[in-house]
Amino acid sequence: MQVVSVLSARQAESQRGAVRPYISSLLDKRIVARGPFNATDMLEELRGFHLGDDAIINDYIPVSARRIGEKWVASELGFADVTIATVRLQSLLTEVAYSDTSLCPISDVPLHVLMVIPESDQHTLGGFVAAAQLRRRGASVDVMCGEKEDEVVAHCASGSFDAVMFSCSKAGALDSIGQIVKQTRLRLSRRPVFALGGIVLNYIANVQRLTGVDLVAQDVETVVTYCEQRSILSPKQAVR
C-alpha cells in the first residue's frame, strides 16, 4: 500500500504540472549561487517540499533551464554563469534520475532508444531530461551528444533500436538529421521510429517534412505510444 500511495502521489504531482514559484525561484538561486553546489543536498531540499521525483525532472528542471536561457539572452547572466548553472542542473538531473527507480512506472514493452543531440548543439539539457524520463519508465537509452553524422549513422545501424530520438535547438542541424535518417533507413531492414523534439519546433515549420522523421513531439510519452502502436518492438528485458 505504501508503494501504491507513493506512486499515486508522484503521478498526481506530474499530472498537475504546476510549478510552485517559490520552489522554482529557490532552485534558480541555488544553481547560480557562488560557492559549492551539492546535487544530493539540492534533491533532498526539493523533496522536502513534497515534490515527486517525476515533477522535479518533468517540471522544475526544465523551467529553471528555460529561465537561465532567458537571462542569457537578456544579458543578465554571463557565459560562465550559464555554463555553471547548466552543469548543476545536469548533476541534479543525474541524481534524481537514478534514485529510487523501483517505484517508477514501467512500460509494458521495454524500449531500446538512441537519444541524439546534434553536433555543435549547445542546448543539451533537454535531451538528457528526455533520456532520464525514458530510463525511469524502464527503457534502455544510449545518448550520443555532439558526435559526427557518420558516427551516429554507424551507431544507429549497429544497435537494434526501437526508436531514435533527436533533441534539436538549431535549424542548421535539420539537414544533418535528415541525412542520418535517410542513411540509417538505407542500411537497416528493421527500421526504428525516428522522432524529433526540442525548441527548434517553436520556430521552424514543416520539420517533419524537412528531416523525414516519423513524428515530431515535445514529450517522450507521444514517442512511446507511437512505438507501441507501430508494433515494431520485439520482447526484451528492460535495462535501467
C-alpha positions as CSV (number, residue, x, y, z in Angstrom):
1,M,0.0,0.0,0.0
2,Q,2.9,2.4,0.7
3,V,4.3,1.8,-2.8
4,V,0.9,2.5,-4.3
5,S,0.4,5.7,-2.3
6,V,3.9,6.9,-3.3
7,L,3.2,6.2,-7.0
8,S,-0.2,7.9,-6.8
9,A,1.3,11.0,-5.2
10,R,4.0,11.2,-7.9
11,Q,1.6,10.7,-10.7
12,A,-0.7,13.4,-9.3
13,E,2.2,15.8,-9.0
14,S,3.3,15.1,-12.5
15,Q,-0.2,15.4,-14.0
16,R,-0.8,18.7,-12.3
17,G,2.4,20.1,-13.8
18,A,2.0,23.2,-11.6
19,V,5.4,24.7,-10.7
20,R,5.3,26.5,-7.4
21,P,7.0,29.9,-7.9
22,Y,8.8,29.9,-4.5
23,I,10.4,26.5,-5.0
24,S,11.3,27.2,-8.6
25,S,12.9,30.5,-7.6
26,L,14.9,28.7,-4.9
27,L,16.3,26.3,-7.4
28,D,17.2,29.2,-9.7
29,K,19.1,30.8,-6.9
30,R,20.9,27.6,-5.9
31,I,22.2,26.9,-9.4
32,V,23.7,30.3,-10.0
33,A,24.9,31.0,-6.4
34,R,28.7,31.4,-5.7
35,G,30.3,28.6,-3.8
36,P,29.8,24.8,-3.9
37,F,26.7,23.0,-5.1
38,N,25.7,19.6,-3.9
39,A,23.2,17.8,-6.1
40,T,22.3,15.3,-3.4
41,D,21.5,18.1,-0.9
42,M,19.5,20.0,-3.6
43,L,17.4,16.9,-4.3
44,E,16.7,16.4,-0.6
45,E,15.7,20.0,-0.3
46,L,13.3,19.8,-3.2
47,R,11.8,16.6,-1.8
48,G,11.4,18.4,1.5
49,F,8.6,20.4,-0.3
50,H,6.8,17.1,-1.0
51,L,7.8,17.2,-4.7
52,G,7.8,13.9,-6.5
53,D,10.9,13.0,-8.5
54,D,9.0,13.0,-11.7
55,A,7.8,16.5,-11.1
56,I,11.4,17.6,-10.5
57,I,12.5,16.0,-13.8
58,N,9.5,17.0,-15.9
59,D,8.7,20.4,-14.5
60,Y,11.2,22.1,-12.2
61,I,14.5,21.4,-14.0
62,P,13.1,22.4,-17.5
63,V,11.6,25.6,-16.1
64,S,14.9,26.6,-14.5
65,A,16.8,25.7,-17.7
66,R,14.4,27.9,-19.7
67,R,14.8,30.8,-17.3
68,I,18.6,30.5,-17.4
69,G,18.4,30.8,-21.2
70,E,16.2,33.8,-21.0
71,K,18.6,35.5,-18.6
72,W,21.4,34.7,-21.0
73,V,19.5,36.3,-23.9
74,A,18.7,39.3,-21.8
75,S,22.4,39.6,-20.8
76,E,21.6,39.2,-17.1
77,L,23.9,36.2,-16.9
78,G,27.3,35.8,-18.4
79,F,28.6,32.7,-20.3
80,A,30.4,31.3,-17.3
81,D,27.3,31.7,-15.1
82,V,25.1,29.9,-17.6
83,T,27.7,27.1,-18.1
84,I,27.9,26.6,-14.3
85,A,24.1,26.6,-13.9
86,T,23.7,24.1,-16.7
87,V,26.2,21.8,-15.3
88,R,24.5,22.0,-11.9
89,L,21.1,21.2,-13.4
90,Q,22.7,18.3,-15.2
91,S,24.1,16.9,-12.0
92,L,20.7,17.3,-10.3
93,L,19.1,15.5,-13.2
94,T,21.5,12.6,-12.9
95,E,21.0,12.5,-9.1
96,V,17.2,12.3,-9.3
97,A,17.0,10.1,-12.5
98,Y,18.9,7.2,-10.9
99,S,17.4,7.4,-7.4
100,D,14.6,5.0,-6.3
101,T,13.7,3.8,-9.8
102,S,12.0,0.8,-8.3
103,L,8.9,3.0,-7.8
104,C,8.7,4.2,-11.4
105,P,6.1,3.0,-13.8
106,I,7.4,0.6,-16.3
107,S,6.3,0.3,-19.9
108,D,4.6,-3.0,-20.8
109,V,7.1,-3.3,-23.7
110,P,10.5,-2.0,-22.8
111,L,12.1,0.3,-25.3
112,H,15.7,0.5,-26.6
113,V,16.2,4.1,-27.6
114,L,19.0,6.2,-29.0
115,M,18.9,9.8,-28.0
116,V,20.9,12.1,-30.3
117,I,21.9,15.6,-29.5
118,P,23.3,17.1,-32.8
119,E,26.9,18.2,-33.3
120,S,27.5,21.7,-32.1
121,D,24.1,22.0,-30.4
122,Q,24.7,23.7,-27.1
123,H,21.2,23.1,-25.7
124,T,21.9,19.6,-24.4
125,L,19.8,19.5,-21.2
126,G,16.5,18.8,-23.0
127,G,17.9,15.6,-24.5
128,F,19.2,14.4,-21.1
129,V,15.9,15.2,-19.5
130,A,14.1,13.1,-22.1
131,A,16.6,10.3,-21.6
132,A,16.0,10.4,-17.9
133,Q,12.3,10.2,-18.4
134,L,12.7,7.2,-20.6
135,R,15.0,5.4,-18.2
136,R,12.7,6.0,-15.3
137,R,10.0,4.1,-17.1
138,G,12.3,1.1,-17.8
139,A,13.8,2.0,-21.2
140,S,17.4,1.3,-22.2
141,V,18.8,4.6,-23.5
142,D,22.0,5.3,-25.3
143,V,22.9,9.0,-25.6
144,M,25.1,10.5,-28.4
145,C,26.0,14.1,-27.8
146,G,27.9,16.1,-30.4
147,E,29.1,13.1,-32.5
148,K,29.6,13.5,-36.2
149,E,26.9,12.4,-38.7
150,D,28.7,9.3,-39.9
151,E,29.3,8.1,-36.3
152,V,25.6,8.5,-35.5
153,V,24.6,6.5,-38.6
154,A,27.0,3.8,-37.7
155,H,25.7,3.5,-34.1
156,C,22.1,3.5,-35.3
157,A,23.0,0.6,-37.7
158,S,24.9,-1.3,-35.0
159,G,22.1,-1.5,-32.4
160,S,18.6,-2.9,-32.5
161,F,17.0,0.4,-31.5
162,D,13.2,0.7,-31.3
163,A,13.4,4.5,-31.6
164,V,16.0,7.1,-32.5
165,M,15.1,10.5,-30.9
166,F,16.7,13.8,-31.8
167,S,16.8,16.7,-29.4
168,C,17.4,19.8,-31.6
169,S,17.5,23.5,-30.9
170,K,19.2,24.7,-34.2
171,A,17.7,25.0,-37.6
172,G,21.1,24.4,-39.0
173,A,21.1,20.8,-37.7
174,L,18.0,19.8,-39.6
175,D,19.8,18.9,-42.8
176,S,22.2,16.7,-40.9
177,I,19.4,15.0,-39.1
178,G,17.7,14.3,-42.4
179,Q,20.8,12.7,-43.7
180,I,21.1,10.5,-40.6
181,V,17.5,9.3,-41.0
182,K,18.0,8.7,-44.8
183,Q,21.3,6.8,-44.4
184,T,20.1,4.7,-41.5
185,R,17.0,3.6,-43.3
186,L,19.1,2.5,-46.3
187,R,21.2,0.3,-44.0
188,L,18.5,-1.4,-41.9
189,S,15.7,-3.7,-42.8
190,R,14.1,-3.3,-39.4
191,R,13.8,0.4,-39.1
192,P,13.4,2.3,-35.8
193,V,10.9,5.0,-35.3
194,F,12.6,8.4,-35.9
195,A,11.4,11.2,-33.7
196,L,12.4,14.8,-33.3
197,G,11.8,17.3,-30.4
198,G,13.4,20.4,-29.0
199,I,13.0,24.1,-29.2
200,V,13.6,24.1,-32.9
201,L,9.9,23.1,-33.2
202,N,9.0,26.5,-31.7
203,Y,10.2,28.5,-34.7
204,I,10.6,26.2,-37.7
205,A,7.6,24.9,-39.6
206,N,7.5,21.6,-41.5
207,V,10.2,20.0,-39.5
208,Q,8.9,16.5,-40.2
209,R,8.9,17.1,-43.9
210,L,12.4,18.7,-43.8
211,T,14.0,15.8,-41.9
212,G,11.9,12.8,-42.9
213,V,11.4,11.7,-39.3
214,D,8.3,9.7,-38.4
215,L,7.0,12.2,-35.9
216,V,7.8,15.4,-34.1
217,A,6.9,15.6,-30.4
218,Q,7.8,17.6,-27.3
219,D,7.2,14.7,-24.9
220,V,8.5,11.2,-24.6
221,E,5.1,9.7,-24.0
222,T,4.0,10.6,-27.5
223,V,7.0,8.7,-28.9
224,V,6.5,5.7,-26.6
225,T,2.8,5.5,-27.6
226,Y,3.7,5.8,-31.3
227,C,6.3,2.9,-31.0
228,E,3.8,0.7,-29.2
229,Q,1.1,1.4,-31.8
230,R,3.5,0.7,-34.6
231,S,4.1,-2.8,-33.1
232,I,7.7,-2.8,-34.0
233,L,9.0,-3.9,-30.7
234,S,10.4,-7.3,-30.0
235,P,10.3,-8.8,-26.5
236,K,13.4,-7.8,-24.5
237,Q,14.4,-7.2,-20.9
238,A,14.4,-3.6,-19.8
239,V,17.7,-2.2,-18.8
240,R,18.0,0.8,-16.5
